[in-house]
Amino acid sequence: MPNWLLPENIADVLPSEARKIEDLRRALLDHFRLYGYELVMPPMLEYLESLLTGAGKDMDLRIFKLVDQLSGRTMGVRADMTTQVARIDAHLLNRDSVTRLCYAGSVLHTRPSGFHSTREPVQIGAEIYGHAGLEADAEIQELALASLALAGFGEVRLDLCHVGVLRSIIAGDEAARRHEAELFALLESKDVPGLRGLCRNFAPETGAALLALPGLYGGVEVLERARALLGAIPGVARALDELETLARQAGAAATVTVDMADLRGYHYHSGAMFAAYVAGLPNAVVRGGRYDHVGEAFGRSRPATGFSMDLRELARLMPGAERKRAIRAPWGTDAALREKITELRKQGEVVIQTLPGHENDQDEFDCDRAVVWENGNWILKN
Ligand SMILES: N[C@@H](Cc1c[nH]c[nH+]1)C(=O)O
């Protein structure tokens, strides 16, 4: 095997793609700032225990592990920045007020999350800490949809779900509570026969409620059906009301659907959750939701909600970026030429100097103007 081959689902990003990713990263971070989100940069790797705090087994399977030569302890490469940012909020900032944080950086996955997914997503996201009310969830949802609009996606489907529904169903059934992780897995994969088998161990009413969940998907009217079937279970009506409010908030920004079994994620979520889909990709491009207990696991209880997405995936789906306009200039040491070039670059123009012998090279830019010597002056010509 040639030694320059890259591992499966790991790839170089070439100039035109890199430009799309970087332009989008900058636009999104600038946009997050308009809402008051401050940028944080958590480390690429940490001790494993800290990365696993508050998250489930699937996070453990996703994380690449290595041994720290300084401490002898096991470290992990981050697979998701959300819990890192929760740690920053809980430990480092120590604020009681509302804190809005955002981040962008590479994460690594031991296995790709989807069929063609990269194992090195560039994760970007925003999180709000310190507000338990639905207003924070609504802001996060709005920001997620605004981000997709900014990336040029016109048609977005917003899929809503609520962990509270499952948790309320199993709250009064000790046997079911012991199988929570399994229930999550069966519901996520809509494995109805598996679910039916497991439910035989629970009280009949628990089983019936759980078996109703995979069928509860479709438009917002699903909330009515869910209310009729499960509304009497303590806690369920409130969760459904929350989803209804969030569905209304989305307004015209997205087509809202509800899927009571779409509990995919790292299993730290505790309330309303959402996923956003765009044309051309079966996997969700955005995932988010409430996760109030992660801060607690870091020693400071802080309500939390947020969203994240993969810039590589988004950039890949975005329409091809136009080639950027640029100006050609000859190579030279003439002071007047250098001054002219500096002045143009100050104005934000891309000026590319032709190196000797490369007058006919092709490049990534659309050079529609040139700096030329005419009548004793360096001037700009079309
Ligand atoms: N980081 C989560 C999504 C999320 C961000 N904040 C809350 N939830 C994921 O990748 O699935």
Ligand as a Chemical Component Dictionary entry (heavy atoms), coordinates in Angstrom:
data_LIG
# 
_chem_comp.id                   LIG 
_chem_comp.type                 NON-POLYMER 
_chem_comp.pdbx_formal_charge   1 
_chem_comp.three_letter_code    LIG 
# 
loop_
_chem_comp_atom.comp_id 
_chem_comp_atom.atom_id 
_chem_comp_atom.alt_atom_id 
_chem_comp_atom.type_symbol 
_chem_comp_atom.charge 
_chem_comp_atom.model_Cartn_x 
_chem_comp_atom.model_Cartn_y 
_chem_comp_atom.model_Cartn_z 
_chem_comp_atom.pdbx_ordinal 
LIG N1 N1 N 0 -23.610 18.033 20.161 1  
LIG C1 C1 C 0 -24.865 17.389 19.925 2  
LIG C2 C2 C 0 -25.944 18.360 19.580 3  
LIG C3 C3 C 0 -26.140 19.368 20.665 4  
LIG C4 C4 C 0 -25.504 20.540 20.857 5  
LIG N2 N2 N 0 -26.005 21.081 21.982 6  
LIG C5 C5 C 0 -26.927 20.284 22.444 7  
LIG N3 N3 N 1 -27.031 19.236 21.662 8  
LIG C6 C6 C 0 -24.675 16.390 18.766 9  
LIG O1 O1 O 0 -23.703 16.482 18.048 10 
LIG O2 O2 O 0 -25.521 15.530 18.570 11 
# 
loop_
_chem_comp_bond.comp_id 
_chem_comp_bond.atom_id_1 
_chem_comp_bond.atom_id_2 
_chem_comp_bond.value_order 
_chem_comp_bond.pdbx_ordinal 
LIG N1 C1 SING 1  
LIG C1 C2 SING 2  
LIG C1 C6 SING 3  
LIG C2 C3 SING 4  
LIG C3 C4 DOUB 5  
LIG C3 N3 SING 6  
LIG C4 N2 SING 7  
LIG N2 C5 SING 8  
LIG C5 N3 DOUB 9  
LIG C6 O1 DOUB 10 
LIG C6 O2 SING 11 
# 
